[in-house]
Amino acid sequence: MPELRDRLHELNADIVFLQEVQGEGGRRRVMPRHATCPSQPQHEFIAQEIWPHSIYGKNAIYDEGHHGNAILSRYPIMRWDNQDVSAHQFESRGLLHCEIALSDGLPQLHCLCVHFGLFKRGRGVQFNALIERIKHLVPADAPLIIAGDFNDWNNHASHLLAHELHLHEVFDASLGRLARSYPAGLPLLRMDRIYVRGLEIRHGEVHAWRKISDHAALSADLVLP
């Protein structure tokens, strides 16, 4: 965790989207003396000194604790909600959605952090929930970012989201191909994505931190037009 925190701090991003974050975990109980095990929720441990605003959506609950998605931000988070989109009892999934106030005179930025299921049928349910949520709750002229692990090996997401919501994937738009992000040691699968609407894409970058995550991290430079 300290190395992951340091690497994310080095990126110096304004907004961070995290998946499989432990809000409360059993590791502290199993290995209470482990030097690298934070005493607070992981998203709070990562956010310290850099991101004063953070939210956490609890999805998977088990005997030793729980984990879910998180969003960290330099800018104030005005509203947020975590929608349960679990398709079956074996996988707990959520859509973490917030509105961020960038500065006076600018529209509020909508951000959604996702981690979709391993099974095609479940992902279909989750894509439909994502589309319906955005259609009902995100104004068409509001800037929007959706980021996370889509577990979408066949790239069904890009065609569906482009058609239904007029979204653009950062790497596809800037490089002509989705980023390879999994596994981090030898990235082959294009599972992690950053989709945007109402923002100008400058570039994206892949960060393969092999020893601290099984997924490569993705970053994007985006600006309001």
C-alpha positions as CSV (number, residue, x, y, z in Angstrom):
1,M,0.0,0.0,0.0
2,P,2.7,2.6,0.7
3,E,4.3,2.0,-2.7
4,L,1.0,2.2,-4.4
5,R,0.2,5.4,-2.6
6,D,3.6,6.9,-3.6
7,R,3.2,6.0,-7.2
8,L,-0.3,7.6,-7.3
9,H,1.1,10.7,-5.6
10,E,3.8,10.9,-8.3
11,L,1.1,11.0,-11.0
12,N,-0.3,14.1,-9.3
13,A,-3.7,13.5,-10.9
14,D,-6.6,15.8,-10.0
15,I,-9.1,12.9,-9.8
16,V,-8.4,9.2,-9.1
17,F,-10.7,6.2,-9.7
18,L,-10.0,3.1,-7.6
19,Q,-11.5,-0.4,-7.7
20,E,-11.3,-3.2,-5.1
21,V,-10.5,-0.8,-2.3
22,Q,-10.8,-2.1,1.2
23,G,-13.0,0.0,3.4
24,E,-12.4,-2.4,6.2
25,G,-10.3,-5.5,5.8
26,G,-9.3,-8.7,7.5
27,R,-5.6,-8.3,6.7
28,R,-5.2,-6.0,9.7
29,R,-6.7,-8.7,11.9
30,V,-4.8,-11.6,10.4
31,M,-1.4,-9.7,10.3
32,P,-1.8,-6.9,12.8
33,R,2.0,-6.3,12.9
34,H,2.5,-6.1,9.1
35,A,4.4,-2.8,8.6
36,T,2.7,-2.0,5.2
37,C,-0.8,-2.5,6.3
38,P,-2.6,0.8,6.8
39,S,-4.7,1.3,10.0
40,Q,-7.4,3.3,8.1
41,P,-9.5,2.5,5.0
42,Q,-7.3,2.2,2.0
43,H,-8.8,5.1,0.0
44,E,-8.1,7.4,3.0
45,F,-4.6,6.1,3.3
46,I,-3.9,6.9,-0.4
47,A,-5.7,10.2,-0.4
48,Q,-3.8,11.8,2.5
49,E,-2.0,15.1,1.8
50,I,-3.0,15.1,-1.9
51,W,-6.7,14.6,-2.3
52,P,-8.8,16.4,0.4
53,H,-12.1,15.0,-0.9
54,S,-12.9,11.3,-1.3
55,I,-15.9,8.9,-1.4
56,Y,-16.2,5.2,-1.1
57,G,-18.9,2.9,-2.3
58,K,-19.2,-0.3,-0.3
59,N,-20.0,-3.3,-2.5
60,A,-18.7,-6.6,-1.3
61,I,-19.3,-7.4,2.4
62,Y,-17.7,-10.4,4.1
63,D,-17.0,-11.6,7.6
64,E,-13.6,-9.8,7.8
65,G,-14.7,-6.5,6.3
66,H,-15.8,-5.0,2.9
67,H,-14.4,-3.5,-0.3
68,G,-15.7,-1.4,-3.2
69,N,-14.9,1.5,-5.5
70,A,-13.5,4.9,-4.5
71,I,-13.0,8.3,-6.1
72,L,-10.4,10.8,-4.8
73,S,-10.5,14.5,-5.8
74,R,-8.7,17.7,-5.4
75,Y,-11.9,19.5,-6.0
76,P,-15.0,19.5,-3.8
77,I,-17.4,16.6,-4.2
78,M,-20.9,18.1,-4.1
79,R,-23.1,15.0,-4.3
80,W,-22.6,11.3,-4.6
81,D,-24.3,8.0,-4.6
82,N,-23.4,4.3,-4.9
83,Q,-25.9,2.2,-6.9
84,D,-26.0,-1.5,-6.4
85,V,-25.8,-3.2,-9.8
86,S,-25.0,-6.8,-8.6
87,A,-26.3,-9.3,-11.2
88,H,-26.2,-12.3,-8.9
89,Q,-25.2,-13.3,-5.4
90,F,-21.7,-14.4,-6.3
91,E,-20.4,-10.9,-7.4
92,S,-21.3,-7.6,-5.6
93,R,-20.9,-4.6,-8.0
94,G,-21.7,-0.9,-7.8
95,L,-21.8,2.3,-9.8
96,L,-20.1,5.0,-7.7
97,H,-21.3,8.4,-9.1
98,C,-20.4,11.9,-7.9
99,E,-20.6,15.5,-9.0
100,I,-17.4,17.6,-8.7
101,A,-17.3,21.4,-8.5
102,L,-14.2,22.4,-10.5
103,S,-14.4,26.1,-10.1
104,D,-16.7,29.1,-10.3
105,G,-18.3,29.5,-13.7
106,L,-17.5,25.9,-14.9
107,P,-20.1,23.2,-15.1
108,Q,-20.0,20.4,-12.5
109,L,-18.1,17.3,-13.6
110,H,-19.9,14.0,-13.3
111,C,-17.6,11.0,-12.5
112,L,-18.5,7.3,-12.3
113,C,-16.2,4.6,-11.1
114,V,-17.1,1.1,-12.2
115,H,-16.0,-2.5,-11.8
116,F,-18.1,-4.8,-13.9
117,G,-18.7,-8.5,-13.5
118,L,-16.8,-11.4,-14.9
119,F,-19.8,-13.0,-16.7
120,K,-21.3,-11.6,-19.9
121,R,-24.9,-11.7,-18.8
122,G,-24.1,-9.8,-15.6
123,R,-22.1,-7.2,-17.5
124,G,-25.2,-6.7,-19.8
125,V,-27.3,-5.9,-16.7
126,Q,-24.6,-3.5,-15.5
127,F,-24.2,-1.7,-18.8
128,N,-27.9,-1.2,-19.0
129,A,-27.9,0.2,-15.5
130,L,-25.0,2.6,-16.3
131,I,-26.8,3.8,-19.5
132,E,-30.1,4.4,-17.7
133,R,-28.4,6.2,-14.9
134,I,-26.5,8.6,-17.1
135,K,-29.6,9.3,-19.3
136,H,-31.7,10.2,-16.3
137,L,-29.1,11.9,-14.0
138,V,-26.4,13.5,-16.2
139,P,-27.3,16.5,-18.3
140,A,-26.4,16.1,-22.0
141,D,-24.1,19.2,-21.8
142,A,-22.4,18.2,-18.6
143,P,-18.8,16.9,-18.8
144,L,-18.6,13.3,-17.9
145,I,-15.9,10.7,-17.1
146,I,-16.5,6.9,-16.6
147,A,-13.4,4.9,-15.6
148,G,-12.6,1.5,-14.2
149,D,-12.4,-2.2,-14.9
150,F,-15.0,-3.2,-17.4
151,N,-13.9,-6.9,-17.7
152,D,-14.9,-6.5,-21.3
153,W,-12.6,-8.7,-23.4
154,N,-14.6,-8.3,-26.6
155,N,-14.9,-4.5,-26.4
156,H,-18.7,-4.5,-26.4
157,A,-18.5,-1.4,-24.2
158,S,-17.0,1.0,-26.6
159,H,-19.7,0.4,-29.3
160,L,-22.5,0.4,-26.8
161,L,-21.5,3.5,-24.9
162,A,-20.6,5.4,-28.1
163,H,-24.0,4.7,-29.6
164,E,-26.1,5.2,-26.5
165,L,-24.3,8.0,-24.7
166,H,-21.9,9.5,-27.3
167,L,-18.9,8.7,-25.2
168,H,-15.3,8.4,-26.4
169,E,-12.6,6.1,-24.9
170,V,-9.4,8.0,-24.2
171,F,-6.9,5.6,-25.8
172,D,-9.1,4.6,-28.7
173,A,-9.7,8.3,-29.6
174,S,-6.0,9.4,-29.2
175,L,-4.1,6.2,-30.3
176,G,-6.6,4.3,-32.3
177,R,-6.6,1.3,-29.9
178,L,-7.6,0.5,-26.4
179,A,-4.9,0.2,-23.8
180,R,-3.6,-3.2,-22.7
181,S,-3.8,-3.3,-19.0
182,Y,-4.0,-6.9,-17.7
183,P,-2.0,-8.6,-16.4
184,A,0.4,-5.9,-15.4
185,G,3.4,-8.1,-15.8
186,L,2.6,-8.7,-19.5
187,P,-0.4,-6.7,-20.4
188,L,-2.5,-8.6,-23.1
189,L,-6.1,-7.8,-22.3
190,R,-7.8,-4.4,-22.8
191,M,-10.0,-4.5,-19.7
192,D,-9.6,-1.1,-18.1
193,R,-11.0,2.0,-19.8
194,I,-11.5,5.8,-19.5
195,Y,-14.6,7.1,-21.3
196,V,-15.4,10.8,-21.6
197,R,-18.0,13.2,-22.9
198,G,-17.7,16.9,-23.1
199,L,-14.0,16.9,-22.6
200,E,-11.0,17.3,-24.9
201,I,-8.6,14.4,-24.9
202,R,-4.9,15.3,-25.0
203,H,-3.3,12.0,-24.3
204,G,-3.4,8.8,-22.2
205,E,-0.7,6.8,-20.6
206,V,-0.3,3.2,-19.3
207,H,1.6,2.6,-16.0
208,A,2.6,-1.0,-15.5
209,W,3.4,-1.2,-11.7
210,R,4.0,-4.9,-11.8
211,K,4.8,-5.5,-8.1
212,I,1.9,-3.6,-6.6
213,S,-1.1,-4.4,-8.7
214,D,-2.3,-7.1,-11.2
215,H,-3.7,-4.3,-13.4
216,A,-1.7,-1.6,-15.1
217,A,-2.9,1.9,-14.1
218,L,-4.2,4.2,-16.7
219,S,-4.0,8.0,-16.7
220,A,-5.4,10.7,-19.0
221,D,-4.9,14.4,-19.6
222,L,-8.3,16.0,-20.2
223,V,-9.4,19.6,-20.5
224,L,-12.7,21.4,-20.8
225,P,-13.1,22.7,-24.4
